[in-house]
């Protein structure tokens, strides 16, 4: 797009989760296919009339990440994201973990009491895809801490950069996700990258244009 390569001052970029507490369950205790989902506000850039929303899915076992950007956080956007994440993921998704937001479920009333069965499109699509849709207990956001930590890294990127356009912001985030999945070893994965931890050759088949890069600066050039 004619922009200079972006270089981000991320703390200790060679490893993810350095200094993060080690949980009682290691990643190997979970089978790939348990996906956490969250939504993050993005900053409004110069050529936008409103803020957009980053939908993030991260696998509990391999830390593999998938993102999409939407102009709203409605039920229809969450359904579209579920379908795209399912198509992109190289193994069968068996579980989804989300909060109790109206874009994901109608199973909770304002008083927090469970209401089943759900008529929500996201719940119905999960059922159609044979995916168990789990919900974070009300007022316990730490349950989804894995995706929250990833969103913190996204915040580092957007806070360090002044983007000239929505397209530039989106390109930067997608490049970072490629780097995260292919090139950032994580302590929780025994210093493997998410791609290495998954060990799925189908990643290459589903993402033929994705190639490992030595640094994020190289990926953004």
C-alpha positions as CSV (number, residue, x, y, z in Angstrom):
1,X,0.0,0.0,0.0
2,X,3.0,2.2,-0.2
3,X,3.6,2.5,3.6
4,X,6.8,1.9,5.4
5,X,7.1,-1.4,7.3
6,X,5.7,-1.2,10.8
7,X,8.0,-2.2,13.6
8,X,6.3,-2.7,17.0
9,X,8.0,-2.5,20.4
10,X,6.4,-5.6,21.8
11,X,8.0,-6.8,25.1
12,X,10.1,-9.9,24.5
13,X,8.7,-10.6,21.0
14,X,10.3,-14.1,20.8
15,X,8.0,-15.7,23.3
16,X,4.4,-15.3,24.2
17,X,3.1,-15.5,27.8
18,X,6.6,-15.0,29.4
19,X,5.9,-14.2,33.0
20,X,2.2,-15.4,32.8
21,X,1.2,-17.7,35.6
22,X,1.2,-21.3,34.8
23,X,-2.2,-22.8,35.1
24,X,-3.0,-26.1,36.7
25,X,-4.0,-27.6,33.4
26,X,-1.3,-27.6,30.6
27,X,-2.4,-27.3,27.0
28,X,-1.7,-31.0,26.4
29,X,-4.6,-31.8,28.7
30,X,-7.0,-30.4,26.1
31,X,-7.7,-31.7,22.6
32,X,-7.5,-29.1,19.8
33,X,-11.0,-27.9,18.9
34,X,-11.9,-26.0,22.1
35,X,-12.2,-22.4,20.9
36,X,-12.5,-19.3,23.1
37,X,-14.2,-16.3,21.4
38,X,-14.2,-12.6,22.4
39,X,-14.8,-9.2,20.8
40,X,-12.5,-6.2,21.0
41,X,-13.1,-2.5,20.1
42,X,-10.8,-1.1,17.5
43,X,-9.8,2.5,17.3
44,X,-11.5,4.7,14.8
45,X,-9.1,5.7,12.0
46,X,-9.1,8.8,9.8
47,X,-11.1,7.3,6.9
48,X,-13.8,5.8,9.1
49,X,-17.1,7.2,10.3
50,X,-17.4,4.8,13.2
51,X,-15.4,2.3,15.2
52,X,-15.2,-1.3,14.2
53,X,-15.0,-4.6,16.2
54,X,-12.4,-7.3,16.2
55,X,-13.8,-10.8,16.7
56,X,-11.1,-13.2,18.0
57,X,-11.1,-17.0,18.3
58,X,-8.2,-18.8,20.0
59,X,-7.8,-22.5,20.5
60,X,-7.3,-23.6,24.1
61,X,-4.8,-26.4,23.3
62,X,-2.6,-24.9,20.5
63,X,-3.2,-21.1,21.0
64,X,-4.0,-20.9,17.2
65,X,-5.8,-17.6,16.5
66,X,-8.4,-16.5,13.9
67,X,-9.7,-13.0,13.5
68,X,-12.3,-11.0,11.5
69,X,-13.3,-7.4,11.6
70,X,-16.9,-6.2,11.6
71,X,-18.8,-2.9,11.6
72,X,-21.0,-4.1,14.5
73,X,-21.2,-6.8,17.2
74,X,-24.6,-8.1,16.3
75,X,-26.0,-11.6,16.2
76,X,-25.5,-11.7,12.4
77,X,-21.8,-10.8,12.8
78,X,-21.2,-13.5,15.4
79,X,-22.9,-16.1,13.2
80,X,-20.8,-15.1,10.2
81,X,-17.6,-15.2,12.4
82,X,-18.5,-18.7,13.6
83,X,-18.9,-20.0,10.1
84,X,-15.7,-18.5,8.9
85,X,-13.7,-19.7,11.9
86,X,-15.0,-23.2,11.4
87,X,-14.0,-23.1,7.8
88,X,-10.5,-21.8,8.6
89,X,-9.7,-24.2,11.5
90,X,-7.8,-27.3,10.3
91,X,-9.6,-29.7,12.8
92,X,-13.2,-30.1,13.9
93,X,-14.3,-27.5,16.4
94,X,-16.0,-29.3,19.2
95,X,-16.5,-26.6,21.8
96,X,-17.0,-22.8,21.9
97,X,-16.6,-20.6,24.9
98,X,-18.1,-17.1,24.9
99,X,-19.5,-14.6,27.3
100,X,-23.2,-14.1,27.8
101,X,-23.5,-11.1,25.4
102,X,-26.6,-10.8,23.3
103,X,-24.5,-11.3,20.1
104,X,-23.8,-14.9,21.3
105,X,-26.8,-16.2,23.2
106,X,-30.2,-15.5,24.7
107,X,-29.9,-18.2,27.4
108,X,-29.6,-15.7,30.3
109,X,-32.2,-13.2,31.4
110,X,-31.3,-9.8,32.9
111,X,-31.2,-11.6,36.3
112,X,-28.7,-14.1,35.1
113,X,-31.0,-17.1,35.2
114,X,-30.5,-19.7,32.6
115,X,-33.1,-20.0,29.9
116,X,-33.1,-23.0,27.6
117,X,-33.6,-23.9,24.9
118,X,-32.1,-21.0,23.0
119,X,-33.6,-19.4,19.9
120,X,-30.5,-17.4,19.3
121,X,-29.0,-17.8,15.8
122,X,-25.5,-18.4,17.2
123,X,-26.7,-21.1,19.5
124,X,-28.6,-22.7,16.7
125,X,-25.7,-22.6,14.4
126,X,-23.5,-24.2,17.0
127,X,-26.1,-27.0,17.3
128,X,-26.2,-27.4,13.5
129,X,-22.4,-27.7,13.4
130,X,-22.5,-30.1,16.4
131,X,-20.4,-27.7,18.5
132,X,-21.0,-27.4,22.3
133,X,-21.5,-23.7,23.1
134,X,-20.3,-23.1,26.7
135,X,-20.9,-19.8,28.4
136,X,-18.6,-17.9,30.9
137,X,-20.3,-17.7,34.3
138,X,-21.9,-14.3,34.8
139,X,-19.4,-11.8,36.3
140,X,-16.4,-14.1,35.8
141,X,-14.6,-12.6,32.8
142,X,-11.3,-14.2,33.9
143,X,-12.7,-17.5,32.6
144,X,-11.9,-16.2,29.1
145,X,-8.4,-15.0,30.1
146,X,-6.6,-16.7,27.3
147,X,-8.2,-14.6,24.6
148,X,-8.1,-11.5,26.8
149,X,-4.3,-11.9,27.0
150,X,-4.1,-12.1,23.2
151,X,-6.3,-9.0,23.0
152,X,-3.8,-7.2,25.2
153,X,-1.1,-7.8,22.5
154,X,-3.5,-6.4,19.9
155,X,-3.8,-3.3,22.2
156,X,0.0,-2.9,22.3
157,X,0.0,-2.8,18.5
158,X,-2.8,-0.3,18.0
159,X,-1.6,1.9,20.8
160,X,1.8,2.2,19.2
161,X,0.7,3.1,15.7
162,X,-1.2,5.8,14.0
163,X,-3.0,4.2,11.1
164,X,-3.8,6.2,8.0
165,X,-6.7,4.0,6.9
166,X,-9.0,1.2,7.9
167,X,-7.3,-1.0,5.3
168,X,-3.9,-0.3,6.9
169,X,-5.1,-1.2,10.3
170,X,-6.7,-4.4,9.1
171,X,-3.6,-5.5,7.1
172,X,-1.4,-4.9,10.1
173,X,-3.6,-7.0,12.4
174,X,-3.8,-9.9,9.9
175,X,-0.1,-9.9,9.4
176,X,0.4,-10.0,13.1
177,X,-1.9,-13.0,13.5
178,X,0.2,-14.8,10.8
179,X,3.3,-14.1,12.8
180,X,1.7,-15.1,16.0
181,X,0.5,-18.4,14.6
182,X,3.7,-19.3,12.7
183,X,6.6,-17.6,14.5
184,X,6.1,-16.8,18.1
185,X,7.1,-19.7,20.5
186,X,5.1,-19.9,23.7
187,X,6.1,-21.2,27.0
188,X,2.7,-22.8,27.6
189,X,3.4,-24.8,24.3
190,X,6.8,-25.9,25.4
191,X,8.3,-23.1,23.3
192,X,6.6,-24.1,20.1
193,X,4.5,-21.9,17.9
194,X,0.7,-22.6,17.6
195,X,1.3,-24.1,14.2
196,X,4.0,-26.4,15.5
197,X,1.9,-27.3,18.6
198,X,-1.0,-28.3,16.3
199,X,1.2,-30.2,13.9
200,X,-1.5,-30.2,11.2
201,X,-0.2,-30.3,7.6
202,X,-3.7,-29.1,6.5
203,X,-2.7,-25.6,7.7
204,X,-0.5,-25.4,4.6
205,X,-3.4,-26.6,2.4
206,X,-5.9,-24.2,3.8
207,X,-3.5,-21.3,3.9
208,X,-1.3,-21.7,0.8
209,X,-0.3,-18.0,0.8
210,X,0.9,-18.0,4.4
211,X,4.6,-18.3,4.8
212,X,6.7,-18.0,7.9
213,X,8.6,-14.7,8.3
214,X,11.7,-14.0,10.3
215,X,10.2,-10.9,11.9
216,X,7.0,-8.8,12.0
217,X,8.7,-6.0,10.2
218,X,9.4,-8.4,7.3
219,X,5.7,-9.5,7.2
220,X,4.5,-5.9,7.1
221,X,6.8,-4.8,4.2
